[in-house]
Amino acid sequence: MRALEIAAIALFFALLALSFPGISPGHIPLAALGGWLLADLLSGLVHWALDSFGSVCTPVVGPALIRPFREHHADPAAMTGHGFAEVNGASCLGSLPLLASCFFVDGFPHALLAFTSAGILLTNQCHKWAHAVSPPAFVRLLQKARLVLNAAEHAKHHKPPYDSHFCTANGWLNRPLDWLLK
């Protein structure tokens, strides 16, 4: 699995690097904000689905995806000891189809897909920082400004029955998503 994650990370960064020259500077502000919002929404939907459906015995996705999500509830801080590949490999793998689709559209849709993909990469890293006892100083500033997920917002998810606050990029869409999922 680690080799697949490392390959996905390498391919992700190669495709991301190839996609950015095609972005018009005028599209960057709105595409970056839209991509960050979509990354938060997608992180919440995936987190909800993996927490809510199937089991660790579900073929293919059970051991690879569902198990880590369910084990995370038992030991939320464990991910703070994981390296970049373990934390972000699955996010890179999952976003490859979205990132590859950049090359089939132009203009604002291209920019939005690229920034959403970049945001998806960051979702699990933001999740890890929300569990860190002492994240880096720049991360604490971003958390305080609520630009990335902070510990207080994410702690709401870690209260049984673990049925709310699924978004892991910045938590901006937790309330609307919680409302939709009830």
Helices and strands as residue ranges (DSSP letters): H 2-19, G 20-22, G 25-27, H 28-52, H 61-61, I 62-66, H 67-74, G 76-81, H 84-100, G 101-104, H 107-131, H 137-144, H 151-155, H 174-181
